[in-house]
Amino acid sequence: MLALKINMEGDGALKGVGHIEEATDIEALVLDGGMGSGKPSVTIHITMDGRHIIAQTSARLFCTAAKMIEAKYPDLFED
């Protein structure tokens, strides 16, 4: 299983990486027992030109990442 890496200063992080393809569809799948331990996981499913790419991490790491983003942008849901 891949570790979830969060770059909280992501502006410009993709400069100089070469050709980048844009996804046509992104889906987050929550798997009740997706971890080897039986704990929940989150799988990111990306579709690009008919190809399917997945990356899986623990639900705990995924939710921790969401909390980090909310902490950086406390007014995120204020309109």
QUITA-V961781 format. One record per backbone hydrogen bond with DSSP energy under -0.5 kcal/mol. CO is the residue of the C=O (numbers start at 0). NH is the residue of the N-H. Records with the same first field share a line. If there is no record, write none. Layout:
CO=NH + NH
//
This chain:
2=4
3=5
4=6
5=7
6=9
9=12
11=14
13=16
24=46
26=28 + 44
27=29
28=30 + 42
29=31
30=33 + 40
34=37
38=34
39=58
40=30
41=43 + 56
42=28 + 44
43=45 + 54
44=26
45=52
46=23 + 24
47=50
50=47
52=45
54=43
55=1
56=41
57=61
58=62
59=63
60=64
61=65
62=66
63=67
64=68
65=69
66=70
67=71
68=72
72=75
74=77
76=78
//
